Amino acid sequence: MILPVAVARGVAAGEVDRVYRRWARSRVVVGSTLRTAAGVVEVVAVDEVDPDRITDDDARAAGEPSADRVRRAFRGTRSDPVFRIGLRFAGADPRESLRDATGDLDDVVAALDRMDRRSRRGPWTRPTLRLVAELPGVRAAELAERAGRDTPAFKRDVRALKELGLTESLEVGYRLSPRGTALLAGP
């Protein structure tokens, strides 16, 4: 499940404690966590609800202005159940502190080398980092096109680099973290 940035920030600020989704079956379980732009969000409840019983107060607790707006945003078919997913802020994203760790990068270099060796298309990690460095804040679709990749696959690659603390997501596009910059500048 992906949380919009505004909702994630609302959870972090204590203003949002739930979201509603229409799915054929629940896609999240209690205790799972989501890494968002605002930090880590934990799923604390998953309940099937009658969408007609969602009130405006329920909608505001989900970061929406009205129950009608919540219902209009549902995807799926009308026969699919609606779930209320309870959320709570679980803390800062651990990758944030990793982004500033510019000391010994031998483990990161080794991880990138492994990723490149396992890739069917050949080395991609450094070229992707260089592309992000050259074009910060550029839409993923444009970066993917420049890299000769389809957008979903390119985004997966950037997420893998983000897991190592090398990139940061922006409202639009990405940028290198201090760690990513240090890695590219290294020997």
URDAPE-V65511 format. One record per pair of residues at least 12 apart in sequence whose C-alpha atoms are under 10 Angstrom apart, sorted by sequence separation. I is the first residue (numbers start at 1). GAP is how many residues later the second one is. D is the distance in whole Angstrom. If there is no record, write none. Layout:
# URDAPE-V65511
i & gap & d
I & GAP & D
I & GAP & D
This chain:
# URDAPE-V65511
i & gap & d
7 & 12 & 8
30 & 12 & 8
31 & 12 & 5
32 & 12 & 8
54 & 12 & 9
55 & 12 & 5
56 & 12 & 8
58 & 12 & 9
59 & 12 & 9
112 & 12 & 9
113 & 12 & 8
131 & 12 & 7
139 & 12 & 10
140 & 12 & 9
143 & 12 & 9
162 & 12 & 10
165 & 12 & 7
166 & 12 & 7
167 & 12 & 8
168 & 12 & 9
29 & 13 & 10
30 & 13 & 5
31 & 13 & 6
32 & 13 & 10
54 & 13 & 6
55 & 13 & 9
56 & 13 & 9
112 & 13 & 6
113 & 13 & 9
131 & 13 & 10
141 & 13 & 8
165 & 13 & 9
166 & 13 & 5
167 & 13 & 6
29 & 14 & 7
30 & 14 & 5
31 & 14 & 8
53 & 14 & 9
54 & 14 & 9
56 & 14 & 9
111 & 14 & 10
112 & 14 & 8
140 & 14 & 7
141 & 14 & 9
162 & 14 & 9
165 & 14 & 7
166 & 14 & 4
167 & 14 & 9
28 & 15 & 8
29 & 15 & 8
30 & 15 & 5
52 & 15 & 9
55 & 15 & 10
128 & 15 & 9
131 & 15 & 8
140 & 15 & 7
161 & 15 & 10
162 & 15 & 9
164 & 15 & 9
165 & 15 & 7
166 & 15 & 8
3 & 16 & 9
29 & 16 & 8
30 & 16 & 6
51 & 16 & 9
52 & 16 & 9
54 & 16 & 8
109 & 16 & 10
128 & 16 & 9
131 & 16 & 8
158 & 16 & 9
164 & 16 & 9
166 & 16 & 9
28 & 17 & 9
29 & 17 & 7
51 & 17 & 10
54 & 17 & 8
109 & 17 & 10
166 & 17 & 8
28 & 18 & 8
140 & 18 & 9
155 & 18 & 10
162 & 18 & 9
166 & 18 & 10
27 & 19 & 10
51 & 19 & 9
52 & 19 & 8
128 & 19 & 8
161 & 19 & 9
1 & 20 & 9
26 & 20 & 8
51 & 20 & 7
127 & 20 & 8
26 & 21 & 9
26 & 22 & 9
62 & 22 & 9
25 & 23 & 10
51 & 23 & 10
62 & 23 & 9
124 & 23 & 9
12 & 24 & 10
17 & 24 & 10
62 & 24 & 9
12 & 25 & 10
13 & 25 & 9
18 & 25 & 9
62 & 25 & 9
1 & 26 & 7
8 & 26 & 10
12 & 26 & 6
17 & 26 & 10
18 & 26 & 9
20 & 26 & 10
22 & 26 & 9
58 & 26 & 10
128 & 26 & 9
132 & 26 & 9
1 & 27 & 7
8 & 27 & 9
9 & 27 & 9
11 & 27 & 8
12 & 27 & 7
17 & 27 & 9
18 & 27 & 9
19 & 27 & 10
20 & 27 & 10
21 & 27 & 10
22 & 27 & 10
51 & 27 & 10
8 & 28 & 6
9 & 28 & 8
10 & 28 & 9
11 & 28 & 9
12 & 28 & 8
18 & 28 & 9
20 & 28 & 9
21 & 28 & 10
7 & 29 & 10
8 & 29 & 7
9 & 29 & 5
11 & 29 & 10
12 & 29 & 8
20 & 29 & 9
22 & 29 & 9
128 & 29 & 8
129 & 29 & 8
7 & 30 & 10
8 & 30 & 6
9 & 30 & 8
11 & 30 & 7
21 & 30 & 10
51 & 30 & 9
54 & 30 & 10
128 & 30 & 8
143 & 30 & 9
3 & 31 & 8
5 & 31 & 7
6 & 31 & 9
7 & 31 & 9
8 & 31 & 8
11 & 31 & 10
20 & 31 & 9
50 & 31 & 8
51 & 31 & 6
139 & 31 & 10
142 & 31 & 9
143 & 31 & 10
1 & 32 & 10
2 & 32 & 8
3 & 32 & 9
4 & 32 & 8
5 & 32 & 6
6 & 32 & 9
8 & 32 & 9
9 & 32 & 10
49 & 32 & 8
50 & 32 & 7
51 & 32 & 9
125 & 32 & 8
129 & 32 & 8
136 & 32 & 10
137 & 32 & 9
138 & 32 & 9
139 & 32 & 9
140 & 32 & 8
141 & 32 & 9
1 & 33 & 8
2 & 33 & 9
3 & 33 & 7
4 & 33 & 9
5 & 33 & 7
8 & 33 & 7
48 & 33 & 7
49 & 33 & 6
50 & 33 & 9
51 & 33 & 9
124 & 33 & 8
125 & 33 & 9
128 & 33 & 9
136 & 33 & 10
137 & 33 & 7
138 & 33 & 10
139 & 33 & 6
140 & 33 & 6
2 & 34 & 8
3 & 34 & 9
4 & 34 & 10
20 & 34 & 9
47 & 34 & 10
48 & 34 & 6
49 & 34 & 6
50 & 34 & 10
133 & 34 & 9
136 & 34 & 9
137 & 34 & 8
138 & 34 & 6
139 & 34 & 5
140 & 34 & 8
3 & 35 & 10
47 & 35 & 8
48 & 35 & 4
49 & 35 & 6
125 & 35 & 9
126 & 35 & 10
132 & 35 & 8
137 & 35 & 5
138 & 35 & 5
139 & 35 & 8
47 & 36 & 5
48 & 36 & 6
125 & 36 & 8
132 & 36 & 10
136 & 36 & 9
137 & 36 & 4
138 & 36 & 7
46 & 37 & 6
47 & 37 & 5
48 & 37 & 9
129 & 37 & 8
136 & 37 & 7
137 & 37 & 5
138 & 37 & 9
3 & 38 & 9
20 & 38 & 10
45 & 38 & 10
46 & 38 & 6
47 & 38 & 7
129 & 38 & 8
135 & 38 & 9
136 & 38 & 6
137 & 38 & 6
19 & 39 & 9
20 & 39 & 9
45 & 39 & 8
46 & 39 & 5
47 & 39 & 8
135 & 39 & 8
136 & 39 & 5
18 & 40 & 8
19 & 40 & 8
45 & 40 & 6
46 & 40 & 6
135 & 40 & 8
136 & 40 & 8
17 & 41 & 10
18 & 41 & 9
19 & 41 & 10
44 & 41 & 7
45 & 41 & 5
46 & 41 & 9
132 & 41 & 8
133 & 41 & 9
134 & 41 & 9
135 & 41 & 10
16 & 42 & 10
18 & 42 & 9
19 & 42 & 8
20 & 42 & 7
43 & 42 & 7
44 & 42 & 5
45 & 42 & 7
115 & 42 & 10
132 & 42 & 6
133 & 42 & 6
134 & 42 & 9
16 & 43 & 9
17 & 43 & 10
18 & 43 & 6
19 & 43 & 5
42 & 43 & 10
43 & 43 & 6
44 & 43 & 5
45 & 43 & 10
132 & 43 & 6
133 & 43 & 6
16 & 44 & 8
17 & 44 & 6
18 & 44 & 5
19 & 44 & 8
42 & 44 & 8
43 & 44 & 5
44 & 44 & 7
131 & 44 & 9
132 & 44 & 7
133 & 44 & 9
15 & 45 & 9
16 & 45 & 5
17 & 45 & 6
18 & 45 & 8
19 & 45 & 9
42 & 45 & 6
43 & 45 & 7
115 & 45 & 9
131 & 45 & 10
15 & 46 & 7
16 & 46 & 5
17 & 46 & 8
41 & 46 & 7
42 & 46 & 5
43 & 46 & 9
115 & 46 & 10
129 & 46 & 9
130 & 46 & 9
14 & 47 & 10
15 & 47 & 8
16 & 47 & 6
41 & 47 & 6
42 & 47 & 6
43 & 47 & 9
129 & 47 & 7
133 & 47 & 9
15 & 48 & 7
16 & 48 & 9
40 & 48 & 9
41 & 48 & 5
42 & 48 & 6
112 & 48 & 10
132 & 48 & 10
133 & 48 & 8
21 & 49 & 9
22 & 49 & 9
40 & 49 & 6
41 & 49 & 5
42 & 49 & 9
112 & 49 & 8
11 & 50 & 10
20 & 50 & 7
21 & 50 & 9
39 & 50 & 8
40 & 50 & 5
41 & 50 & 7
111 & 50 & 10
130 & 50 & 9
10 & 51 & 9
11 & 51 & 9
19 & 51 & 9
20 & 51 & 9
22 & 51 & 9
23 & 51 & 9
38 & 51 & 9
39 & 51 & 8
40 & 51 & 5
41 & 51 & 9
129 & 51 & 7
130 & 51 & 9
133 & 51 & 9
10 & 52 & 9
11 & 52 & 9
21 & 52 & 9
22 & 52 & 6
23 & 52 & 8
24 & 52 & 7
39 & 52 & 6
40 & 52 & 6
41 & 52 & 9
112 & 52 & 9
129 & 52 & 9
10 & 53 & 7
20 & 53 & 9
21 & 53 & 6
22 & 53 & 6
23 & 53 & 6
24 & 53 & 8
34 & 53 & 10
38 & 53 & 9
39 & 53 & 4
40 & 53 & 5
108 & 53 & 10
111 & 53 & 9
7 & 54 & 10
9 & 54 & 10
20 & 54 & 8
21 & 54 & 8
22 & 54 & 6
23 & 54 & 8
24 & 54 & 10
33 & 54 & 9
38 & 54 & 7
39 & 54 & 5
40 & 54 & 8
126 & 54 & 10
129 & 54 & 9
130 & 54 & 8
7 & 55 & 7
8 & 55 & 9
21 & 55 & 9
22 & 55 & 8
23 & 55 & 10
24 & 55 & 8
25 & 55 & 8
26 & 55 & 9
28 & 55 & 10
30 & 55 & 9
33 & 55 & 10
34 & 55 & 10
35 & 55 & 10
37 & 55 & 10
38 & 55 & 8
39 & 55 & 8
129 & 55 & 8
7 & 56 & 6
22 & 56 & 8
23 & 56 & 9
24 & 56 & 5
25 & 56 & 7
26 & 56 & 9
27 & 56 & 10
29 & 56 & 9
30 & 56 & 9
31 & 56 & 10
33 & 56 & 10
34 & 56 & 9
35 & 56 & 10
36 & 56 & 9
37 & 56 & 8
39 & 56 & 9
108 & 56 & 7
6 & 57 & 8
7 & 57 & 9
22 & 57 & 9
23 & 57 & 6
24 & 57 & 6
25 & 57 & 9
26 & 57 & 7
28 & 57 & 8
30 & 57 & 9
33 & 57 & 8
35 & 57 & 9
36 & 57 & 8
39 & 57 & 9
107 & 57 & 10
108 & 57 & 9
126 & 57 & 9
22 & 58 & 6
23 & 58 & 6
24 & 58 & 9
25 & 58 & 9
26 & 58 & 10
35 & 58 & 6
108 & 58 & 9
126 & 58 & 8
21 & 59 & 10
22 & 59 & 6
23 & 59 & 6
24 & 59 & 10
26 & 59 & 9
34 & 59 & 10
35 & 59 & 9
21 & 60 & 8
22 & 60 & 4
23 & 60 & 8
35 & 60 & 9
21 & 61 & 6
22 & 61 & 6
20 & 62 & 7
21 & 62 & 5
22 & 62 & 9
20 & 63 & 6
21 & 63 & 7
99 & 63 & 9
102 & 63 & 10
19 & 64 & 8
20 & 64 & 5
21 & 64 & 8
98 & 64 & 10
99 & 64 & 9
101 & 64 & 8
102 & 64 & 10
18 & 65 & 10
19 & 65 & 6
20 & 65 & 6
98 & 65 & 9
99 & 65 & 8
100 & 65 & 8
101 & 65 & 10
18 & 66 & 7
19 & 66 & 5
20 & 66 & 9
96 & 66 & 10
98 & 66 & 7
99 & 66 & 4
100 & 66 & 9
18 & 67 & 5
19 & 67 & 7
95 & 67 & 8
96 & 67 & 10
98 & 67 & 5
99 & 67 & 6
17 & 68 & 8
18 & 68 & 4
19 & 68 & 8
95 & 68 & 7
97 & 68 & 8
98 & 68 & 8
99 & 68 & 8
17 & 69 & 6
18 & 69 & 5
94 & 69 & 9
95 & 69 & 7
96 & 69 & 7
99 & 69 & 8
16 & 70 & 9
17 & 70 & 5
18 & 70 & 8
95 & 70 & 6
16 & 71 & 8
17 & 71 & 6
94 & 71 & 9
95 & 71 & 9
108 & 71 & 10
16 & 72 & 8
17 & 72 & 9
95 & 72 & 10
96 & 72 & 9
108 & 72 & 10
14 & 73 & 10
16 & 73 & 10
95 & 73 & 9
14 & 74 & 8
105 & 74 & 8
109 & 74 & 8
12 & 75 & 10
13 & 75 & 10
14 & 75 & 8
102 & 75 & 10
105 & 75 & 10
108 & 75 & 8
11 & 76 & 7
12 & 76 & 8
13 & 76 & 8
101 & 76 & 10
102 & 76 & 7
103 & 76 & 8
11 & 77 & 6
12 & 77 & 5
99 & 77 & 9
100 & 77 & 7
101 & 77 & 8
102 & 77 & 5
105 & 77 & 9
106 & 77 & 9
10 & 78 & 10
11 & 78 & 6
12 & 78 & 8
99 & 78 & 5
100 & 78 & 6
101 & 78 & 6
102 & 78 & 8
105 & 78 & 7
8 & 79 & 10
10 & 79 & 9
11 & 79 & 9
12 & 79 & 8
98 & 79 & 9
99 & 79 & 6
100 & 79 & 6
101 & 79 & 10
102 & 79 & 9
103 & 79 & 9
104 & 79 & 10
8 & 80 & 10
9 & 80 & 9
12 & 80 & 9
98 & 80 & 9
99 & 80 & 5
100 & 80 & 9
102 & 80 & 6
103 & 80 & 10
8 & 81 & 9
96 & 81 & 9
98 & 81 & 8
99 & 81 & 8
101 & 81 & 9
102 & 81 & 8
105 & 81 & 9
99 & 82 & 10
100 & 82 & 10
37 & 131 & 10
37 & 132 & 8
37 & 133 & 9
37 & 134 & 9
5 & 166 & 9
